[in-house]
Amino acid sequence: MKKIIFILFILTGSFSFAQRIKIDSILKLIAFPKNDTTTAKYYNRLSNYYNNKASDSALFYSNKGLALSQKLHWLPGEARSLTEQYRYYYRKENHPKALSLALTALRRYEELKDTAGMIGCLIYIGDLYSGEEDYERAITYAKQAYLFARLTKNNLMTEITAHNIGSGYASLKVADSALIYLQESYVYATQDTSYLKKIGFAFAFRGLGRAQLLLKNYTLALSYFQVSLSHALNSPRDQARDLLPEIQWYLSHTFNLTGQTDSALIYAEKSLVSANETTRSVFKLKARSLLAELYMGKDNDKAVQYFKLASDLRDSLFTSKRKAEMSALTVNEAERQNEILQQKQSELKERKNNLQYAAIVIALIAFIILFLLLSRSIMVKTNFIEFFSVLGLLAVFEFINLLIHPYLAHATNDSPVLMLLVLIAIGALLIPLHHKLEKWITKIMVEKNKKIRLEAARKTIEQLEGQN
């Protein structure tokens, strides 16, 4: 499980005693629950707490939180409850159920336009596909989360998503791309000032070690893995629980590649011990497979034993039913994303057309006013100029609105109040300019009308004089 799990739901380490007090207080408060959003929040906090304790109570409280949030039509609470349920089923290694929940939560966060929630769900989904060894799809979701993180200038999420992308490329053995993203993740880790800095470095150095392993720089890779292990061991146990077996596995694997089989066996055994302390069977699978390889030729009985254990575990994990369920969810989500893309393209085309129409209206009004200004024989009333100036002002305002709307919606997170205030500010700037321009054009028109009248009067006088 990636670092996101430790960051989004921090209820561990030095905070455990204080959290226990808070949880006891919440349990007392919900003894007589109210049907309000505060109670739904309490249920989700309890689910969060028990998820970190790997307790089935997590599902009980997340179900209550979900039911109450749906009853209240409260989307934020519903999204959070779905996220907590994802965490529960992820730890139970029910990946199809976890994926279904994560995708549903993602849709809720999209409705809320909650970028932080969307980033979390995208990371979760990518992590699930990584667990299914579908690294290309894992990279796709990690990149979506990465773009949102960069867009919102969230350095911590950028660190995590860059690490996940690099890890995906490392699993695909694309060394250059892996190194680029893993180095970026390390740079962001050095800027981390939170108490999670040590576990952040543990992830970062493990990533750099994987990149150097692909480049066959084994000495440097070992150094990185050892530094990673040191940071992990100095982190709270709950944070490092899912990371230790992986670091120890990579140390064992690298020692094996350099011919140091004794050290490889030591760390492979440690990796299996650490894996047994987690709920993640994939760690046990990797440790058993490596031990089977290492004991081959040294102790063939042990090698066969570990090979059989690994084979049985793989068969139980990657079943045809599980693959079919994951595939069905993947196809449905791909179709949904395609529909969203088509809708966005349609909206973009419509916006482009509207901009063109607004520009045409502005151009026509400008042409008419310019024609009237330059005409030497047409007299224009002031009311006519006022009408066209107001029409022009409305056209210009609509053009600006169409032009800046996507950026304004993103900057204000689609807040109607904030968007209205910005548009009012733009209108407040346009109105004085409109008055000045209207006054200037009216003045010119009045002067032109006077000249036309004088010219007409002069011609009339000349005609009368000629008749006399």
Beta strands, then each sheet from edge to edge (+ up, - down):
end
